[in-house]
Amino acid sequence: MKTTMVIPSYWRREKALADKETDTVYDHPTPIDEEGTLARTLESISILEDRDFDLVIIAVSNAPDVEDRVEEKVGEIIAASPIDVPVHLFSHFHLREVHSVLKEAGGEDYQGLLDLAGYSNIRNLCLFIPHVFGADVAVLIDDDEVFEDPHFMRKAREFIGKKADSHFIGAVAGYYLQPDGTWRLDRERKPWMVHWDKIDRMNEAFQRIIGREPRLKETPFVFGGNMVIHREIFRMIPFDPHLTRGEDIDYLINMRMNGCKIFLDNTLAIKHLPPPKPHPTWKLIREDIYRFVREREKLRSQEPRDDMVIVTAEELDPYPGAFLKDDLEEKVADACRILADTYRSEGAEKDEVETIYNIEIAHSEAVERESSFQRFMELQEKWREMMWLTDKQAVRSKLREILVNLEV
């Protein structure tokens, strides 16, 4: 099977320069005056026994004023890496070229489907580029990971496109190994975590799915940096750009609504070595509030359709299901009040105020006023039209000219 591996790499201004309010927020973008983690990921590819795939690195800038330098920086890292697979660089310049082709072929409507800002948009490029390459399989990896299993690619392609209990295997999820080599999340327990028990629920889910046989089983969670997606799926189902966080699990929900299942292979592991997140605790909780409220809204706003399947929060237990039910606002309030008390005792007044504001956000800003299900149906239809459009020989030829020029 023709395979394209795609690795996004996120960058920001120099370390000494502060971010601006207009900058796109990512977990840990690398300052452009540092080397970051990408080189380490690329070097680890040499351990893979099966290197029969194309590799695309997406250079992502969190602000327009550093786009050109980010593209140059990532290109230098790729050029210095000892990789013996065909490697290509995709960045903001190339996206503008793609937009031009799509506008000429089908109008401006399709341009808005592809963007280099926000996790979901980046993931959609991780699907679109393999599609243009003519790949049967897209392998999504992140740049804060390293390969340790020589057989990773063999395992990644072992089940994809086949059937399990009469179900088409359109997507296979792997999982992350923590720095200590285990899959279990080990975090210091804080009082507010009694109510915001995300780590406990994740570990419970990991134990059920990763820690038990059989090797391949349906999963309620996925990791965006270790996903294998078949063309029959990525031609039909996009990531939802309205979800700024948790786009991986939201994609699982999108697939389930379309009657498709994601299976997890409990031998498909990759080592996850992320830099520390620079954000305060209240901000990390706020990001979760937005993702869970909006994912829950997508479930709540589902409408019966002959070509769709109704998905419930209970099907996604214990994680993320535990955070997609009616008591979500109660969890937020109880956890944030305890965290605010901690900030108050430490004299961190601003952090205390922001933490209390999280409670209001769960009832207001995070809540969408339109049907997120209906909006996604419209997005999905437009995505399918775009993918069919790019199947036309004339359009695909122009897009492939751009991709051929990506080669470093």
C-alpha positions in Angstrom: 0.0 0.0 0.0 1.3 3.4 -1.0 1.9 5.3 2.3 2.5 8.9 3.2 3.7 9.8 6.7 3.0 13.4 7.8 4.7 15.2 10.7 3.6 18.7 11.6 6.2 20.9 13.4 5.2 24.0 15.3 7.3 27.1 15.7 7.2 30.6 17.2 9.3 33.8 17.5 12.6 33.9 19.3 12.5 32.7 22.9 13.1 36.2 24.3 10.1 37.6 22.4 6.6 37.3 23.9 3.7 35.9 22.0 1.0 38.3 20.8 -2.8 37.9 21.4 -3.3 37.3 17.6 -0.8 34.4 17.6 -2.3 30.9 17.1 -2.0 29.0 20.4 -0.2 25.6 20.4 1.0 23.5 23.3 4.7 24.0 22.9 5.8 25.7 19.7 9.6 25.8 19.4 11.3 29.2 19.5 12.9 29.8 16.1 16.3 30.4 17.8 16.2 26.9 19.3 16.6 23.4 17.7 13.5 21.9 19.1 12.5 18.2 18.8 12.0 17.6 15.1 15.6 16.5 14.4 15.3 13.9 17.1 12.1 12.5 15.5 13.7 12.4 12.1 16.8 10.7 13.3 14.7 8.0 14.9 13.2 7.0 11.5 16.5 5.2 10.8 15.4 2.5 13.2 12.5 1.5 11.0 13.0 -1.7 9.0 10.2 -0.7 6.5 11.0 2.7 5.0 8.8 2.4 1.9 6.8 5.6 2.4 6.9 9.3 1.5 7.5 11.7 4.4 6.0 15.1 4.5 7.0 17.7 7.2 4.5 20.5 7.7 6.2 23.6 8.9 3.7 25.5 11.0 4.3 29.1 12.2 2.1 30.5 15.0 2.3 34.0 13.5 2.6 35.4 9.9 5.7 37.5 10.6 7.9 34.3 11.0 6.4 32.1 8.3 9.4 32.5 5.9 12.0 31.9 8.6 10.1 28.9 10.0 10.1 27.3 6.5 13.8 28.0 6.1 14.6 26.7 9.6 12.6 23.4 9.1 14.2 23.0 5.7 17.7 23.2 7.3 16.8 20.6 9.9 15.5 18.2 7.3 18.6 18.7 5.1 20.9 18.0 8.0 19.0 14.8 9.0 20.3 11.4 7.8 17.0 10.2 6.4 16.8 7.7 3.5 13.1 8.1 2.7 11.7 10.6 0.2 11.1 13.7 2.3 9.1 16.8 1.4 8.5 20.2 3.2 5.1 21.8 3.1 4.6 25.3 4.5 2.6 28.5 4.1 4.0 29.3 0.7 2.9 25.9 -0.6 -0.5 26.3 0.9 -1.1 29.5 -1.0 -0.2 27.7 -4.2 -2.7 25.0 -3.3 -5.4 27.6 -2.6 -4.7 29.1 -6.1 -5.3 25.8 -7.8 -8.4 25.1 -5.9 -9.8 28.6 -6.5 -9.2 28.2 -10.2 -10.8 24.7 -10.3 -13.8 25.1 -8.0 -14.1 28.6 -6.6 -13.3 30.1 -3.2 -15.4 27.7 -1.2 -12.8 25.0 -1.1 -9.9 27.3 0.0 -11.4 27.6 3.5 -11.1 23.9 4.0 -7.3 24.0 4.1 -5.5 26.2 6.5 -2.2 26.3 8.5 -3.6 27.6 11.7 -5.1 25.4 14.5 -4.7 21.7 15.2 -7.7 20.5 13.3 -6.7 22.4 10.2 -3.2 21.0 10.4 -4.6 17.5 10.7 -6.8 18.1 7.6 -3.6 18.9 5.7 -2.2 15.6 7.0 -5.1 14.0 5.1 -5.2 16.2 2.0 -1.5 15.9 1.2 -1.5 12.0 1.2 -4.7 12.2 -1.0 -2.9 14.3 -3.6 0.1 12.0 -3.4 -2.3 9.1 -4.3 -1.6 7.4 -1.0 -3.7 4.5 0.3 -2.7 5.2 3.8 -1.9 8.3 5.8 0.3 7.9 9.0 0.0 10.8 11.4 3.0 11.4 13.7 4.0 14.4 15.8 7.5 16.0 16.1 7.8 15.4 19.9 7.9 11.6 19.5 10.6 9.1 18.6 10.4 5.6 17.0 11.7 2.8 19.1 10.1 -0.2 17.4 11.8 -1.3 14.2 8.5 -3.0 13.1 6.3 0.1 13.6 5.5 0.6 9.9 4.8 -3.1 9.4 2.3 -3.0 12.3 0.8 0.3 11.1 -0.1 -1.3 7.8 -0.9 -4.8 9.0 -4.6 -4.3 9.6 -5.6 -1.1 7.8 -8.0 -1.7 4.9 -8.9 -5.2 6.1 -11.9 -6.3 8.1 -12.4 -7.2 11.8 -15.7 -8.9 12.7 -17.1 -7.8 9.3 -16.2 -4.1 10.0 -13.9 -2.3 7.6 -10.7 -1.2 9.4 -10.5 2.4 8.1 -8.4 3.7 10.9 -6.0 2.2 13.4 -4.8 4.0 16.5 -1.5 3.4 18.3 -0.6 4.8 21.6 2.1 6.8 23.5 4.8 5.4 25.7 5.7 7.9 28.5 9.3 8.8 29.2 9.5 5.9 31.7 8.5 3.4 28.9 5.0 2.7 30.2 1.6 3.9 28.8 0.3 4.9 32.2 0.1 8.6 33.0 1.8 9.4 36.3 1.0 12.9 37.6 1.2 14.4 41.0 -2.3 14.4 42.6 -3.7 17.8 43.4 -6.9 18.5 45.5 -8.8 19.9 42.5 -8.2 16.6 40.6 -10.7 14.9 42.9 -13.4 16.5 40.7 -11.4 17.0 37.5 -10.3 13.3 37.4 -9.1 13.3 33.8 -5.9 11.4 34.5 -7.7 8.7 36.4 -10.3 8.2 33.7 -7.6 8.2 31.0 -5.6 5.5 32.8 -8.8 3.5 33.3 -9.5 3.6 29.6 -5.8 2.8 28.8 -6.0 -0.2 31.0 -9.1 -1.5 29.3 -7.9 -1.0 25.8 -4.1 -0.9 25.8 -3.4 -3.1 28.8 -5.6 -6.1 27.8 -6.0 -8.5 24.9 -6.9 -8.9 22.1 -4.3 -6.9 20.3 -6.8 -5.1 18.0 -10.0 -3.7 19.6 -12.5 -0.9 19.2 -11.4 2.2 21.2 -13.2 5.2 22.7 -10.0 7.3 22.5 -7.1 7.9 20.1 -3.8 9.8 20.0 -3.5 12.3 17.2 0.2 11.7 16.9 -0.1 8.0 16.3 -3.0 7.4 13.8 -3.2 5.4 10.6 -6.0 6.4 8.3 -7.1 4.6 5.1 -8.0 6.7 2.0 -11.6 5.4 2.1 -11.9 7.3 5.3 -9.8 10.5 4.8 -11.5 11.1 1.4 -14.8 11.2 3.2 -14.3 12.5 6.8 -12.4 15.6 7.8 -11.3 16.9 11.2 -13.6 19.6 12.5 -11.8 23.0 12.6 -14.3 24.3 15.1 -12.7 22.0 17.7 -9.5 23.8 18.7 -8.4 21.0 21.0 -9.1 17.3 21.2 -9.3 17.1 17.5 -8.2 13.4 17.6 -11.0 12.2 19.8 -13.4 14.4 17.9 -12.3 12.7 14.7 -13.2 9.4 16.3 -16.7 10.8 17.1 -17.0 11.9 13.5 -16.1 8.5 12.2 -18.5 6.8 14.6 -21.3 9.1 13.4 -20.5 8.0 9.9 -20.9 4.3 10.9 -17.1 3.7 10.9 -15.0 2.3 13.7 -11.4 3.1 14.9 -9.5 0.2 16.3 -6.5 0.4 18.6 -3.5 -1.9 18.1 -1.9 -2.4 21.6 1.5 -3.2 20.0 1.6 0.0 17.9 3.6 2.3 20.3 5.7 5.4 19.9 7.7 7.2 22.6 6.2 10.6 23.5 8.7 13.1 24.8 7.0 16.5 24.8 8.6 19.6 26.3 6.9 21.0 29.4 3.7 23.0 28.7 4.3 26.6 29.5 0.7 27.4 30.4 -0.7 27.7 33.9 -3.1 25.1 35.2 -6.2 27.2 34.9 -5.5 27.7 31.2 -5.0 23.9 30.6 -8.4 23.3 32.3 -9.9 26.1 30.1 -8.7 24.4 27.0 -10.3 21.2 28.1 -13.6 23.0 28.9 -13.9 24.2 25.4 -13.1 20.8 23.8 -15.5 18.8 26.1 -18.4 21.3 26.0 -18.2 21.4 22.2 -17.7 17.6 21.7 -20.7 17.1 24.0 -22.7 19.6 22.0 -21.9 17.7 18.8 -23.3 14.5 20.4 -26.4 16.4 21.8 -27.2 18.0 18.5 -27.2 14.9 16.4 -30.2 14.3 14.2 -31.5 11.0 12.9 -30.3 10.4 9.3 -30.4 7.3 7.2 -26.6 7.6 6.4 -25.5 8.4 10.0 -25.4 6.7 13.4 -26.3 8.3 16.7 -23.3 8.3 19.1 -23.7 8.5 22.9 -21.4 9.7 25.6 -21.8 6.3 27.3 -20.2 4.6 24.2 -17.1 6.6 25.0 -16.7 5.6 28.6 -14.6 5.8 30.7 -12.7 8.4 28.7 -13.7 10.8 27.2 -17.2 9.8 28.0 -16.9 10.8 31.7 -16.5 14.4 30.5 -19.3 14.5 27.9 -22.3 14.1 30.2 -24.7 16.4 32.1 -22.4 16.8 35.1 -19.6 18.5 33.1 -20.4 22.0 34.4 -20.5 20.6 38.0 -17.0 19.0 37.5 -15.7 22.3 36.2 -17.2 24.3 39.1 -16.0 22.0 41.9 -12.5 21.7 40.5 -12.0 25.4 39.8 -13.3 26.5 43.2 -10.6 24.3 44.9 -7.9 25.4 42.4 -8.9 29.1 43.0 -8.6 28.6 46.8 -5.1 27.3 46.2 -4.1 30.3 44.0 -5.6 32.6 46.7 -3.5 31.0 49.4 -0.4 31.5 47.3 -1.3 35.2 46.6 -1.8 34.6 42.9 -4.7 36.9 42.5 -4.8 37.0 38.7 -4.7 33.2 38.5 -7.5 33.0 41.0 -9.7 35.3 38.9 -9.0 33.4 35.7 -9.8 30.1 37.4 -13.2 31.3 38.6 -13.8 32.7 35.1 -13.5 29.1 33.8 -16.8 28.3 35.5 -18.6 31.1 33.6 -16.9 30.0 30.3 -18.4 26.5 30.7 -21.9 28.1 30.6 -21.2 30.8 28.0 -18.3 31.2 25.7 -17.7 27.5 25.2 -21.3 26.9 24.3 -22.0 27.1 20.6 -25.3 28.7 19.5 -25.7 26.7 16.3 -26.0 23.0 15.8 -22.5 21.7 15.7 -23.8 18.5 14.2 -25.5 20.3 11.3 -22.4 22.5 10.8 -20.2 19.5 10.6 -22.5 17.8 8.1 -22.1 20.8 5.8 -18.4 20.8 6.3 -18.1 17.1 5.6 -20.1 17.5 2.3 -17.9 20.3 1.2 -14.8 18.2 2.1 -16.0 15.3 0.0 -16.7 17.7 -2.9 -13.1 19.0 -2.6 -11.6 15.6 -2.5 -13.7 14.5 -5.6 -12.6 17.7 -7.3 -8.9 16.9 -6.8 -9.5 13.4 -8.3 -9.9 15.1 -11.7 -6.8 14.6 -13.7 -6.2 18.3 -14.5 -6.6 19.4 -10.9 -4.5 16.6 -9.5 -1.7 17.2 -12.0 -1.4 20.9 -10.9 -1.5 19.9 -7.2 1.1 17.2 -7.8 3.4 19.8 -9.4 3.3 21.8 -6.2 4.0 18.7 -4.1 6.8 17.5 -6.3 8.4 20.9 -5.7 8.2 20.3 -2.0 11.1 17.9 -2.0 14.1 19.1 0.0 
